[in-house]
Amino acid sequence: MSAKASFSASNRAELLQHMSERQLDVLIIGGGITGAGIAWDASKRGLSTGLVEMHDFSWGTSSRSTKLVHGGLRYLKQGEVKLVMEVGRERALLYKKAPHIVIPAPMMLPIYKGGTYGYWMSAIGLYVYDWLAGVKRSERRIMYGRSKTIEMEPLFKTEGLKGSGFYYEYRTDDSRLTVEIAKTAYRHGAKLVNYAKAVDFIYENGKAVGVHVEDVLTGNVYAVRAKKIVNAAGPWVDRVRSKDQEVKGKRLLLTKGVHLVVDHAKLPVRQSAYLDVPDGRMIFVIPREGKTYVGTTDTFYEGKIEEPRTTRKDRDYLIDAVNNAFPGVKLTAKDIESSWSGLRPLIREEGKGPSEISRKDEIFRSESGLITIAGGKLTGFRKMAEKVVDLVEKELAEQEGRRSAGCTTDQDSISGGDRDGFELYEEYRNKWIEKGTNLGIAKRDTDYLLARYGSNIAPIFEEYKARTEAGGRTKRDGNGINRELLEAELHYAITHEMTVTASDFLIRRSGLVTFDRPRAETLSTPVVETMTRLLGWSGEEADRQLRDVLDYIAQVTSFPEGKE
């Protein structure tokens, strides 16, 4: 594999082979945001770094969150001042480094008589929150009275309404953020491979010195050796720990979070909101790309880790919560266009309910030397990575006399985040809309691509231009799909984002199954046809890929009975 080889699905076997040929400084198990962040930090410090993920990047929790890079107002209520300070700084940094996928989202906190937050406590709390989180002046909280609140959001229930707090959170695409961080780590020399499962550990003198890694797609097994092994497997961390030795001491406690998606016309909120639910919990209501999504639930979970499902009970709970907060909306089960369900890998605290358990991260180290990172928040992934790699460097310094480089990811650029010198991202966006227009690309298509790939739209446009100049086909087919543009996007996703399956693309790289299910259904066959041509699938494999996608699309609007 050449130094300039792309982060491509076709390079997976080669990357695994390279990982097996010489001892790495650090091997990471888990390709969610935490693992990708560790790979970024370690490779940026010059450590030879490998990462294996048994499914796709962000397949687990990191594609199933509330999709907010937020400061954690709730954590202030729990007295976690340091956590609020840390995630506030991280939020600002991510917005600066990845403006295409970290978007300011004005948020209203309606205040009701007898609610979770009183008016003056909300005013003081939001003030302290802004101060601790280092919120810039233009985004600091504003307190509104009852009449102004109703004017700004006429859908709110008016009974008992006292006013509201208006403050800022940041919306993100968690899966896209994970992939961009993985690509950034790859740029620094990390070797990352999806569909590569850590089967068992290799030991010498009682110490874990490597992992047998199975390529899930081929069945080939590689012995990958590393001086330090990091378990960042999210909900699976205890399962990985149990492969090493009996899990002792602190364990994971999994809680489930569920979200529903409806068309914005069904829940036409003017901005995001953070709302009381009658049982004392709170939920978010967030507009995004012509849809509105609501969540999250927070319940203990003891089911199958691989596929937590949204049950009818979960669905009805959120529908009731929305209808209580917005009485005129009258949402029904038929309005649900999509849903997702994810697991939070929290650290067990006896006697606390799901919403009360700390979101702090913690590092465990086993007798064999296995380093495990558990807990934490999406927003704080970079600081979690820093703690882990600090520990790795400290141990390598003690064992080899190696000089520690220290964390510099706060000074690094993130894939897709280049603004080409523009101060305002809107100006940068307008530049690309103009370029797209000149190429015959509709504004909505340019906006779609920018919202996912940011500055990496450039190679997609270049590929599109080459395809259209080569000529032949019409720009849009009978379903209104620009096939050349779809092919250019898929070519980029396969060769630069290690997209292996049609589900990888439609669920995680594009987010279409979640936020535009009808379009995902329309695109399913064209996507499979294009990937068959690009990846050389057999007819049998193409049929399987299409079946998998359609099964998943059906699942997001299927709500089984369940206890959770």
Buried (B, 14 or more C-beta within 10 A) or exposed (E): EEEEEBBBBBBBBBBBBBBBEEBBBBBBBBBBBBBBBBBBBBBBBEBBBBBBBBBBBBBBBBBBBBBBBBBBBBBBBBEBEEBBBBBBBBBBBBBBBBBBBBBEBBBBBBBBEEBBBBBEEBBEBBBBBBEBBEBEEEBBBEBBEBEBBBEBBEBBBEEEBBBBBBBBBBBBBBBBBBBBBBBBBBBBBBBBBBBBBBEEBBEEEEBBBBBBBBBBBEEEBBEBBBBBBBBBBBBBBBEBBEBBBEBEEBEBBBBBBBBBBBBBEBBEBEBBBBBBBEEEBBBBBBBBEEBBBBBBBBBEBEBEBEEBBBBEBBBEBBBBBBBEBBEEBEBEEEBBBBBBBBBBBBBEEEEEEBBEBBBBBBBBEBEBBBBBBBBBBBBBBBBBBBBBBBBBBEBBEEEEEBEEBEBEBEEBEBBBBBBEEBEEBEEBBEEBBEBBEEBBBBEEBBBBBBBBBBBBBBBBBEBBBEBBEEEEEEEEEEEEBBBBBBBBBBBBBBBBBBBBBBBBBBBBBBBBBBBBBEBBBBBBBBBBBBBBEBBEBEEEBBEBBBEBBBEBBEBBBEBEEBEB
